[in-house]
Amino acid sequence: MWVTAAFGGATKFGEAVLAIRYRELNEKGEQSGGPMYYIKNGMKEKFGGNWAWLGWLFSFFGIFASFGIGSMVQSNSVADALNMSFGIPMIISGVAITLLVGLVIIGGIKSIASVTSKIVPFMALFFIAGSLIVLFSRINMIPKAFNMIFSHAFSSTAVSGGLIGTVIRLGVARGVFSNEAGLGSAPIAHAASSNDNAYTQGLIASLGSFIDTLIICTMTALVILVSGLISFAPDGLMIVADGLNGASLTTRAFDINLPGFGKYLISIGLVFFAFSTILGWYYYGSKCLEYIAGTGSVSFYKWIFLAVTLLGSIMKIGIVWDLSDTFNGLMALPNLIALLALSSIIMKTASEGEKTSTTSNSIKNRTAAKMG
């Protein structure tokens, strides 16, 4: 996941740069952009011909990905966590989050942006604060946790038994899930920005991978590892207490480290994380459908999205994750083709942006020196 985040920062920079450069105004006067537009416009500009079909393919897979990573996985995680922490039946949680999502998306993009801009900073600080409390209270165990990560990821058992492939596959899949680098979803959001500077928007996008994976996910991993829920058999295979997985594993880890409070902290934090993610992915899916069938089709899509969100809350988590990983991969393929094809434009933008930034800083320094 760390390696994926490092490369993901560069990938998201390129995605945001192209999203700003090739976005369009739709019939409602809203900015529409993302892989389908830089495929259609950017690849036509560079290579000629009609590449709209590849953008259509991305959009088609993007719609289905919005049902997996965007709705089912999130509602399933919330329902599972609330069931474990408060004993709330999963169907009740599913109905509640579906109704809340419905109330927001009826208001459109301005409503989505307003809600998520308030939720995201709060939920991040809330989760980081809780994680830091745990890690400071068990600071002597952190070196052992890091040792577990490195020693067992690349152990002789993992390599000789072929498990290293599974480690890499799951690590990349979860890394991409956490920061969306390469999927093509994030540039859809960046295209809606009021910022016209592609270089600075690219820097903002790359920062997301650092925060999502290198900070949030690492903290989560360390809290789980210092909780004692993970152990290893003599042959090197990992054993998870009570067969826990997903949100249940994280909830138990926080509850062990913060008795009587931890499970509530993670459950509340997870609700905020999942709710904002569902809203974001509704927007991604609606823009993909807009590219294929026009803005009028979005009103139909919202009802299907809400139904799938409810369905995901009561499905088995293994099936939900498998569906999500499949559509993520299919969605990423056209986007990665476009990023490679347009890499020279990304590099040129980065080079020009760095020169402009260096010149600006030089002027500021000279001005400050004269004033001094």
N, C-alpha and C positions, 0 to 999 in steps of 0.2 A: 504493500500500500504506500510506503514511503517513496519507493522508486516511481510508482505510478504518479504520485503527487508532484515529484520533481519534474518529470516529463510533462505532466498535465499542466503545470504553470505555463510552459512554453506553448502548449497546444491551445490553451484557453486564450492566451494573448493573440494568437493568430486568428482564432474564431471571432473574437470581438472586433479586431481590426477589419476583417472582411465584412462582418455584420454591419458596421457603420458605413463602410465604403459603398456597399451595394444594396442598401435598404431602399424601400419604396414607400410612397404614401398610398394607402388603400382608399376605397370609396368613401369611407367615413372620416378621412383626413388623419388617420392614425399611422404611425410608422410601423411598417411590417418588414421584417428581415430575418436573417438566419441562413442556414446552409442552402435551403431551396432557392433563395434569391442570389447568393453569391455563386451558386452552381449555375443558375440560369443566366445571370448577367456577367459574372466574372469570367467564367469559362468561355462564354461566347465572345467576350472582349479579347481574350488572350488567344483562343484557338479558332474562333469562328464556329459556325454551325449552330445547331439548336440542341442545347443541353437541358432543356426544361424537363425532359423525361426523367433525368437522373434526380432532379429536384422533386419531381412527383414521387419517385420511389422513396426518397428520404421522408417526405411528408406522410406517405402511406404507412411506413414503419413507425414514424413518430407518433401517429395517432394511436396505434396499438401499444406503443411503449408508454404512452400517457396512462393507459389503463393498468399497466403492470407496475413499473417503478413509481408512477405518479399517483396512483389511487389505491390499488389493492394492497401493495406492500405497506403503505402508510397506515391505512385503516386497520389492517391486520395487526400491525405492531401496537397501535393505540389500544385496540380492543383486548389484545393479549396482556398488555401491561396493566390496564385498568382492572381486568379480571383477576390478575395475580395480586395486585395491591389492595383493591377495594372489594373484590368479589362481585363486581358488576358483570352480569351476563354479556357475552361478546356481541350479541345481536342488539342489545340496548345501546352499547357504546357505538356500534356501527350506525344505528339510526340517528343518534345524537350528532355525530360528526358529519354525517351526510346532510342533515338539516342545516347545520352551521355553514357548511361549504356552499349549500344551495343559496342561503341568504346573501352570501358575499358575491358569488359569481353572477347572480342576477343583476348586480350593480355594474358589471363590466370591468374593464381594465383599470379605470380610475379607482374603483372600489377595491380591487385586488391589490393594487399598489399601495393604497392607503393602509389597508390592514396589515400586509406583510412588512411594510416599513416600520410599523410599530412593534410587531411581534418579534422579528428577527433579532434586533439588538438585545432585547430583553431576554429572549430564550438563550442566546449565546452566553451572556453574562451570568445568567442563572445557572446554567450547566457547568460553566468553567469554575464558578465560585464553589459549587458543591464538590467538583472533582479535586480542586486544590485543597479543600479541607481534608478530604480523604488522604490525598497523597502526602500532605505535610504531617498528618497523624501517623503515617506509616513510611516515613521517608527512608528509614533504614532498609526497607524491603525493595525500594526502587531499583538499586543496582542488580538485585537478583532477578527482578522482572525483565530488565533489559537483557540479561544473560540468557533467560529462557527464550526470549524472542530470537536472538541470533543463533544460539546453540541448537535449538530444535528445528528452526527453519532450514538450516543447512547441515543437519546431522548426517552421519554416514548411513543411518537407517533410511532417512528420507530420500537420499540420493540413490542408494543401491536398490531400494524397493520401488522406485519410480514415483514416490510420493511428492518429490520436488515439483513435478509437473502440476499436481493438484494444488500445492502451496502457491505456485505462481498464478495458476488460473483463478483460484479463489481470491488471492491478494489483488490481482488486477481488477477482477470483477467488482470487489467491494471498494477498491480505491476509486474506480470510475463511478460507482454508485454514490460515493460520498461527495465527489466534487464535480461530476458530470463532464470532466475533460474528455474531449474527443467524441462525445455522444452527438453533439450538435444542438442540444437543448439550450444551453447557456447563451449562445449568441442570439437566440430568438428574443431573450429578455434584454440583452445588451443593445439590440437594435432599436428598442423602444426608448432608449435614453435620449435626453435632450442635448447631450454632449455631441458635438460635431467633430471632435478631435479623435481620430481613430487610434492614435498612439496612446494617449492617456486612458482611453477606454480599455485598451488592451492591457495596460498595467493594472487597472482596477480588476479586470477579469482574472489575471494571473494570481493576484493576491487571494482570490477565493480558494484556490487549491491549497494554498499554504494554511489558511485558517481552518478549512473544512477537514482536511486529512492530517496534516502535520501537527495541528494543535488539538482539535476536538477529538478526532479518532484515536490519537496517541494517548490522550488523557483517559479515554474510555478503556482502551486496552490495558493501561497500567492499573486502573482501578480494579478491573477484573482479575488481573494477575496477582495483585497483592492481597486479594480476598481469599485465596486458597482454594478457589473452585476448580482450578486447572491443575492437573497432575499428569505424570507420564509413566507409562508401563515400562518394564525393563527393555522391551524391544523398541522403545522410543515413540510408541503411539500415544497420542494425547487422549486423556480421559477427562470428561467434563462432568462435574457432580450432577447427579440426578438427570443426566441427559439433556440439560438445559441448552437453549439456543436462542439467538435473536434477542428480542426485548426482555424475555424472561431471564436470560443469563445476566444481562446488564442490571436489571432490577434487583436480582438476588445479590449481586456483588455490592451494590450501593447499600442495600439493607444490612449486609454483614458489617460493612465499614461504618455505617451511620445507623445503628439500631433504632428502630422506631420512627426514623425520619427519612432514611435513604430511599426506601421504596416509593415514598410520596414525592420526593424530589425528582427521581428519574421518571416517574409516571407523568407528573405535571410537565416536566421538561420535554418528554417525548410527545405529549399532546401538542405542544407549541411547535416543535420541530415538524411533526407530521402534518399538522394543519396548514402551515405555511408552504410546505412542499406540495401538498395536494393543490393548493391554490395556484402555485407556480406552474405545475404541470398541466393544470386545466388550460392555462394561457398558452403553453407550448402546443398542446394538442389542438386547440382552437385555431391557432395560426397555421398549423399544418393543414387542417381541413380547409381553412380559408384559401390557401394556395391552390388546393385541388378543386374546390367547388364554389369559391366565392364567400363573401361575408354573410350572406343569407343562410348558409348551412350551419352556422355556429349555434343558432338557437335550438336546432335539433340535437346537436352534439352534447350540449350541456346535460340533457336528460339521461342520455346513455352513460355519460361520465358519472353522474350521481348514482345511477343504478349499479355500476361496476364498483364504485366506492363502498356501497353497502354490501355487495356480494363479497368483496375482499375481506371484510371484517369477520366473516364466519368460515372462511376457507382454511385448509391446512397450510401452515406456513411454508412447508417444503415445496408444495405445488406453486404457491405464489412466487417464491424466489426463482424457481426454474423458469416460469413464464417471463418474469422480469428480465432475467439474464439473456434469454433468447431474443427478445425484442430489442434490448439494449444493443446487442451485437449487430442485429440487422439494421438498426437505425444508424449506427456509427459508420458502417461501411461506405455509403455514398459521401458522408461528410469527410471522412479521412481521404478519400480519393480527391475531393475538391481541395482540401488543405495542401496535399502534395502538389497538385496541379498549379495552385496559386501561391506556392511558397515563396517565389521570387518577389511577389507583390508584398507579402508579409515582411520579408527581409528588408525590402526597400523602405517600407513605412517605419520599421524599427530603426534603421540607420538614420533616416531623416529626422525622426523624433529625438534620437539621442543627440544629434548635432544641434538641433534647436534648443534642447534642454541645456546642453553644455554652454551654448552661446548665451542663453538667458541667465544662467547662473554666473557666468563670467561678468556680464554687464552689472548684475546685482552686486557682486563683490567689489567691482571697481567703484560703483556708486557709493557703497557703504564706506569704502576706504576714503573717498573724497570728503564725505560728510564727517567722517571721524577726524 
